[in-house]
Amino acid sequence: MSQHVCMGAMIKCSCGSLPAALMVIPRSLEMSGGPLGASILDNLPMANIPSFGTCCSLQNPAVELLTAANMGALTPGPCLPVTTAPWFPGSPTVLLGGIPVLNKESKLFCAWAGLISVAEPGEFTVAVP
């Protein structure tokens, strides 16, 4: 069993410099032991997934440009996440408003080659498969 992820959960990106808090947009107003519960569709850049400080992936055009300007020495640039698919795998047997809930083991890909994961689920009382 895993923990259900909720509003305020701390998430991190493998290419980012800082953790960030997950923002949950109220869809069904269902709670997870207190805060709003998250689903696999809480994946929108900047609405749900904030910046992780600076990015160190050369797939990110800003990092590529800064690195080229610095004679090829890797130079981190601003993190502006680009997420286009839902979190996976989620918990398909537990639904929030008909959508699978987000659990601590779920992952999300950024188009700039980062892998976003859950560092802290935001609450520890609701277990989901």
C-alpha positions in Angstrom: 0.0 0.0 0.0 1.1 3.5 -0.7 0.0 7.0 0.5 -2.5 9.1 -1.4 -1.0 12.3 -2.6 -2.8 15.6 -1.8 -2.6 19.4 -2.1 0.8 20.6 -0.8 2.6 17.4 -1.4 6.3 18.0 -2.1 7.4 16.9 -5.6 10.9 16.9 -7.2 12.3 16.8 -10.7 15.5 14.8 -11.6 16.7 17.9 -13.5 15.5 20.6 -11.1 17.4 22.3 -8.3 14.6 22.7 -5.8 11.6 20.7 -4.6 8.1 22.3 -5.1 4.6 21.9 -3.7 2.0 20.2 -5.8 -1.1 22.4 -6.5 -4.4 20.6 -6.7 -7.2 22.2 -8.7 -10.6 21.3 -7.1 -12.5 19.0 -9.4 -14.7 17.0 -7.1 -13.9 18.6 -3.7 -13.1 15.2 -2.3 -10.6 15.3 0.5 -7.8 13.0 1.4 -7.7 12.9 5.2 -7.9 16.7 5.2 -6.4 18.5 2.2 -7.8 18.2 -1.4 -6.9 14.8 -2.9 -4.8 14.6 -6.1 -5.6 12.6 -9.2 -3.4 11.5 -12.1 -4.8 14.5 -14.1 -3.2 17.0 -11.7 -0.3 17.4 -14.2 -0.7 20.8 -15.8 2.5 22.9 -16.0 2.4 25.9 -13.7 -1.2 25.2 -12.6 -0.4 21.9 -10.8 3.4 21.5 -11.4 5.3 24.6 -10.4 8.9 25.5 -11.3 11.7 23.5 -9.7 14.1 26.4 -9.6 16.7 25.9 -12.3 16.9 23.1 -14.8 20.1 21.3 -15.8 18.8 19.4 -18.8 20.3 20.2 -22.2 16.8 19.2 -23.7 15.6 22.5 -22.2 16.1 25.2 -24.8 17.0 27.8 -22.2 19.7 25.6 -20.7 21.0 24.7 -24.2 21.2 28.4 -25.1 23.0 29.4 -21.8 25.4 26.5 -22.2 26.3 27.4 -25.7 26.9 31.0 -24.6 29.1 29.7 -21.8 31.5 28.0 -24.3 29.9 24.5 -23.7 30.1 24.5 -19.9 26.7 23.3 -18.6 24.8 26.3 -17.3 21.5 25.7 -15.6 18.6 27.8 -16.8 15.1 28.6 -15.6 12.8 25.6 -15.0 9.5 25.9 -16.9 8.0 22.3 -16.7 6.4 20.9 -19.9 4.2 18.0 -18.9 1.8 16.6 -21.5 0.7 13.2 -20.1 -1.0 12.2 -16.9 0.9 10.9 -13.9 1.4 7.1 -14.0 0.5 4.6 -12.8 -1.8 6.1 -10.2 -4.2 3.9 -8.3 -6.7 2.6 -10.9 -9.0 1.0 -8.3 -9.4 4.2 -6.2 -11.1 7.0 -8.0 -11.6 10.8 -7.2 -14.5 12.1 -9.4 -14.1 9.1 -11.7 -10.3 9.7 -12.1 -7.6 7.4 -10.6 -6.0 9.0 -7.5 -2.3 9.9 -7.4 -0.2 7.8 -5.1 3.4 8.3 -3.7 4.9 5.9 -6.3 3.5 7.8 -9.3 5.8 9.5 -11.8 5.4 12.3 -14.4 7.7 13.0 -17.4 8.8 16.5 -18.4 9.4 17.1 -22.1 12.9 18.4 -21.1 13.9 14.9 -19.9 13.2 15.3 -16.3 11.4 12.7 -14.2 9.0 14.2 -11.6 8.3 12.2 -8.5 6.6 12.6 -5.1 9.0 13.3 -2.2 6.4 13.7 0.5 2.7 12.8 -0.1 1.3 15.7 2.0 -0.6 13.4 4.3 0.0 10.0 5.9 -3.3 8.6 6.9 -5.0 7.5 3.7 -3.5 4.4 2.1 -4.2 3.4 -1.5 -3.0 0.5 -3.7 
